[in-house]
Amino acid sequence: MEPDIVRMRLEGDVAGLAEVMRSGPSPHSSWAVDLLRDIGGREAADALFDCVNRPDAYPKRLHLHALSALAELRDRRAVPRILRTARRGEPDNWARAARMYEDLGAVGGPEAVRELIHRLGDPKPPRMVVEAVARLRPPEAVPALLAALWALLPGDEMHTVETLGAMRDPRTAPALLYLAASEGSSPRLRKGAVLALAQLAEDCWPPPAGTDAEFMLTRALCDPDAATARPAAALLARTNYGMEILRSHVHGAAPRIPAEDRTPACAAVTVCAYIQEHPARFGEDYRDIPNLIALLGEQSVPMVRRAAASALGAVGGSGATEALLAALGDDRTVDTVAQALSALPEPPVRELLAALADDSPAARPQRRGSAIALGLLECTDAAPLLLDALGPENPRDVRSAAADALGDLRHEPAAARLASLAGDDEEPGTLRARAVHALGRIGAPESLRVLLAAARDPSEPVRVQAVRALGGFPVREAVAALGEIASTDANRDVARGAVRALGRMDAPAAHVLAALASRFRPDVGEELVGALAECAGTEAVSGLGVLATSPETTDVRVSATEALVARHSPDCVAPLASILSADPGYYPRDTALRGLAALDTEEADAHVLTYCRTKGLVTEEAREALRTIADRRR
């Protein structure tokens, strides 16, 4: 008869688990070690130490597992045994060697640190040694880590670089700066070095590096990967000299600079993004606004123009406002410029209204941009002008911008005009889609009929916008239409939009979403999980349960189970328990165990304990679920 180690764990029966260690059937002996580690305390540690001290009295090699458990308990008695293994030479098993150094990192202490530092001096220090040092972060290991870094170049250095960053020690800076500046550093290594430098405290910046730290970061600032360039910009901004370098990269990106001497576009974009995030640090210097304005010219590439416009919008001031108004006619950057104008501390509303009212052909680009900006500003004074701009005599892009702006304003009197535009088959589909989108933003009750018709329109852009808009009308007709579209529309984007719209309706749509789970459509699976997760009530739980357990829903079982766990509701006990008892196959049983253990009900606990007794404690997740229940009952 197998020992009831689940009961022993719940009761904290150290003596019983110690007996299982000695004589229990495999794998119960190993599980007993894990449970003793979970119980902790002196008595459990003594039981583990007995196994370590008298290995012949226990199943073969169990003492190694017990030694790791003892280390996790930070019991100092583990250290001499681990060191004895290390000094006899590498274990013959790579996994055991890794575990040995992991154990040293877990237990810590001077002896462990000395051994790890000694191993960092190997010709090619093992990765697991570096990881153990990263766990302990002893300051005395910095010189050895720096030496190991050069031994591991090229190719195996990333763990050491990340560990140097975790140390947050100024002594690491010269080496990291060298890696950031070197032509020989790979993009990945350069990024790792910059991220490690970013962890250094500001009060120790700039560090002594032989060459100016700021100069050594310029290559990273010009890196096309924003994940490298942006932290480099933040480091440069820590000093006045670094700020000058940032300004020089904006100045040097202007089109008037010869191409061979010009700042790379990606660096200009990075600095502009930093200015946008920290506008208070810029603008007072007389050079900042002119430098940014110089980047708005048509000779600059569009991404630089957009970045400069966003930065000007954040910094503000009369010079920035005038430059942005002048740039409003640039078709390739108009959306960004309009956003920047709307973000100004004092938006130029009067000038924007005047530009929108100017219906001369030369003013067309400014009219479109003005409509976008006024919509973002939710300027109700613009409504009459926007309604006029909807007329067929206007260019299509101006009409589209006007429709969007009226939607932003939620201007209900515009609903009739927009409905007429949405239903006019003679108009382009993209323009009609904008009108449908605006109707959804406005949400006038009389628009429902128009949106229902648009949801069956031959134009796919119109249908996409219609189903999104219907999500704001949680009534029976809209729910039924969206359910049918989600099941039958051949366009995946339309079907997915319908499912997401049903999710926004919450309870009124739960029964339709549950029905969709029963007649599962794979290409909308993740959207269906997300929609059901947003809905309250038992019908949504039932739908998620179907998605988590059905043989046809393999691709969404994990996300559906996680959605059930996230609800943290007793209603979820039955579907989570059904995952534990499902037929063999890939089911997220560990996730279900975690969710059941967290519910703190007798029924949920019973399912977890039954599973642990019948299936064993093979996984860490099963032991964690048992640990959760045991800790709660203690």
JOVEN-V264419 format. One record per backbone hydrogen bond with DSSP energy under -1.0 kcal/mol. CO is the residue of the C=O (numbers start at 0). NH is the residue of the N-H. E is the energy in kcal/mol with one decimal. If there is no record, write none. Layout:
[[CO	NH	E] [CO	NH	E]]
//
This chain:
[[2	4	-1.7] [3	7	-1.8] [4	8	-2.3] [5	9	-2.2] [6	10	-2.2] [7	12	-2.8] [11	13	-1.6] [12	16	-1.9] [13	17	-2.5] [14	18	-2.0] [15	19	-2.0] [16	20	-2.2] [17	21	-1.6] [18	22	-2.5] [19	23	-2.6] [24	27	-1.7] [26	30	-2.1] [27	31	-2.5] [28	32	-1.4] [29	33	-1.6] [30	34	-2.4] [31	35	-2.3] [32	36	-2.1] [33	37	-2.0] [34	38	-2.3] [35	39	-2.5] [40	44	-2.2] [41	45	-2.6] [42	46	-1.8] [43	47	-2.1] [44	48	-2.6] [45	49	-2.1] [46	50	-1.3] [47	51	-2.0] [48	52	-3.1] [49	53	-2.1] [53	56	-1.8] [54	57	-1.6] [58	61	-2.0] [61	65	-2.4] [62	66	-2.2] [63	67	-1.7] [64	68	-2.0] [65	69	-2.4] [66	70	-2.1] [67	71	-2.2] [68	72	-1.3] [69	74	-2.0] [70	73	-2.0] [74	77	-2.0] [75	78	-1.1] [77	81	-2.2] [78	82	-2.8] [79	83	-2.2] [80	84	-1.7] [81	85	-2.3] [82	86	-2.8] [85	88	-1.3] [92	96	-2.2] [93	97	-2.6] [94	98	-2.1] [95	99	-2.2] [96	100	-1.9] [97	101	-2.1] [98	102	-2.6] [99	103	-1.7] [100	104	-2.2] [101	105	-1.6] [102	106	-2.5] [103	107	-2.4] [108	112	-2.4] [109	113	-2.5] [110	114	-2.0] [111	115	-2.3] [112	116	-2.7] [113	117	-2.2] [114	118	-2.1] [115	119	-1.7] [117	120	-1.0] [118	121	-1.8] [125	129	-1.4] [126	130	-2.2] [127	131	-1.8] [128	132	-2.2] [129	133	-2.3] [130	134	-1.5] [131	135	-1.5] [132	136	-3.8] [137	140	-1.9] [138	141	-1.7] [140	144	-2.5] [141	145	-2.5] [142	146	-2.1] [143	147	-2.5] [144	148	-2.1] [145	149	-1.2] [146	150	-1.4] [147	151	-1.7] [151	155	-1.9] [156	160	-2.3] [157	161	-2.6] [158	162	-2.0] [159	163	-2.6] [160	164	-1.9] [161	165	-2.0] [162	166	-1.5] [168	171	-2.2] [169	172	-1.5] [171	175	-2.0] [172	176	-3.2] [173	177	-2.1] [174	178	-2.1] [175	179	-2.2] [176	180	-2.0] [177	181	-2.0] [185	189	-2.8] [186	190	-2.2] [187	191	-2.3] [188	192	-2.5] [189	193	-2.3] [190	194	-2.6] [191	195	-2.0] [192	196	-2.3] [193	197	-2.2] [195	198	-1.1] [196	199	-1.9] [200	203	-1.4] [201	204	-1.8] [208	210	-2.4] [211	215	-1.8] [213	216	-1.3] [214	217	-1.3] [216	220	-2.1] [217	221	-1.3] [219	222	-1.4] [224	227	-1.8] [224	228	-2.4] [225	229	-2.5] [227	231	-1.3] [228	232	-2.3] [229	233	-2.2] [230	234	-2.0] [231	235	-2.4] [232	236	-2.0] [234	237	-1.5] [235	238	-1.5] [238	242	-2.1] [239	243	-2.0] [240	244	-1.8] [241	245	-2.2] [242	246	-2.5] [243	247	-2.4] [244	248	-1.6] [245	249	-1.3] [246	250	-2.7] [247	251	-2.6] [249	252	-1.1] [250	253	-1.2] [251	262	-2.3] [253	256	-1.9] [257	260	-1.7] [263	267	-1.9] [264	268	-2.4] [265	269	-2.0] [266	270	-2.4] [267	271	-2.5] [268	272	-2.3] [269	273	-1.9] [270	274	-2.5] [271	275	-2.4] [272	276	-1.8] [273	277	-1.8] [277	280	-1.6] [278	281	-1.8] [284	287	-1.4] [286	290	-2.3] [287	291	-2.1] [288	292	-2.7] [289	293	-2.1] [291	294	-1.1] [292	295	-1.7] [296	299	-1.8] [300	304	-2.1] [301	305	-2.8] [302	306	-1.9] [303	307	-2.7] [304	308	-2.4] [305	309	-2.3] [306	310	-2.0] [307	311	-2.5] [308	312	-2.3] [309	313	-1.4] [310	314	-2.3] [311	315	-3.0] [316	320	-2.3] [317	321	-2.4] [318	322	-2.0] [319	323	-2.4] [320	324	-2.4] [321	325	-2.0] [322	326	-1.5] [324	327	-1.0] [326	329	-1.8] [329	332	-1.3] [329	333	-1.1] [332	336	-2.6] [333	337	-2.7] [334	338	-2.1] [335	339	-2.4] [336	340	-2.5] [337	341	-2.1] [338	342	-1.2] [346	348	-2.0] [347	351	-2.1] [348	352	-2.7] [349	353	-2.1] [350	354	-2.2] [351	355	-2.2] [352	356	-1.9] [359	362	-1.5] [360	363	-1.4] [362	366	-2.2] [363	367	-2.0] [364	368	-1.9] [365	369	-2.7] [366	370	-2.4] [367	371	-2.0] [368	372	-2.5] [369	373	-2.8] [370	374	-2.0] [371	375	-2.3] [372	376	-2.0] [373	378	-2.2] [374	377	-1.1] [378	381	-1.6] [379	382	-1.6] [381	385	-2.5] [382	386	-2.4] [383	387	-2.0] [384	388	-1.9] [387	390	-1.6] [390	393	-1.9] [394	398	-2.1] [395	399	-2.5] [396	400	-2.0] [397	401	-2.3] [398	402	-2.4] [399	403	-2.3] [400	404	-2.4] [401	405	-2.5] [402	406	-1.8] [403	407	-2.3] [404	408	-2.2] [405	410	-1.8] [409	411	-1.3] [410	413	-1.9] [411	414	-2.2] [413	417	-2.5] [414	418	-2.6] [415	419	-2.2] [416	420	-2.0] [417	421	-2.7] [418	422	-1.8] [420	423	-1.0] [423	426	-1.6] [427	431	-2.2] [428	432	-2.3] [429	433	-1.6] [430	434	-1.9] [431	435	-2.4] [432	436	-2.5] [433	437	-2.4] [434	438	-2.3] [435	439	-2.1] [436	440	-1.8] [437	441	-2.4] [438	442	-2.7] [443	446	-2.1] [444	447	-1.6] [446	450	-2.4] [447	451	-2.6] [448	452	-1.8] [449	453	-2.4] [450	454	-1.9] [452	455	-1.5] [453	456	-1.7] [458	462	-2.1] [459	463	-2.7] [460	464	-1.9] [461	465	-2.3] [462	466	-2.5] [463	467	-1.5] [464	468	-2.3] [465	469	-2.3] [468	471	-2.0] [469	472	-2.2] [472	474	-2.8] [474	478	-2.5] [475	479	-2.6] [476	480	-2.2] [477	481	-2.6] [478	482	-2.2] [479	483	-2.1] [480	484	-2.4] [481	485	-2.7] [482	486	-1.1] [483	487	-2.2] [484	488	-2.4] [490	494	-2.3] [491	495	-2.8] [492	496	-2.2] [493	497	-2.1] [494	498	-2.0] [495	499	-2.5] [496	500	-2.2] [497	501	-2.1] [498	502	-2.0] [499	503	-1.6] [502	505	-1.0] [505	508	-1.9] [506	509	-1.5] [508	512	-2.3] [509	513	-2.4] [510	514	-1.7] [511	515	-2.1] [512	516	-1.7] [513	517	-1.3] [514	518	-1.5] [520	523	-2.0] [521	524	-1.7] [523	527	-2.3] [524	528	-2.2] [525	529	-2.4] [526	530	-2.4] [527	531	-2.5] [528	532	-2.3] [529	533	-1.1] [536	540	-1.4] [537	541	-2.6] [538	542	-2.3] [539	543	-2.4] [540	544	-2.4] [541	545	-2.0] [542	546	-2.1] [543	547	-2.0] [544	548	-1.1] [545	549	-2.4] [549	552	-1.3] [552	555	-1.5] [555	559	-2.6] [556	560	-2.4] [557	561	-2.6] [558	562	-2.0] [559	563	-1.9] [560	564	-2.4] [561	565	-2.3] [562	566	-1.0] [564	567	-1.1] [568	571	-2.1] [569	572	-1.6] [571	575	-2.2] [572	576	-2.8] [573	577	-2.1] [574	578	-1.1] [575	579	-1.2] [576	580	-1.3] [584	586	-1.1] [586	588	-2.6] [587	591	-2.0] [588	592	-2.7] [589	593	-2.1] [590	594	-2.3] [591	595	-2.6] [592	596	-2.6] [593	597	-1.5] [595	598	-1.1] [600	604	-2.6] [601	605	-2.3] [602	606	-1.7] [603	607	-1.9] [604	608	-2.8] [605	609	-2.4] [606	610	-2.1] [607	611	-2.5] [608	612	-2.1] [609	613	-2.3] [610	614	-3.3] [618	622	-1.8] [619	623	-2.6] [620	624	-2.3] [621	625	-2.2] [622	626	-2.5] [623	627	-2.4] [624	628	-1.9] [625	629	-2.7] [626	630	-2.8] [627	631	-1.6] [628	632	-1.7]]
//
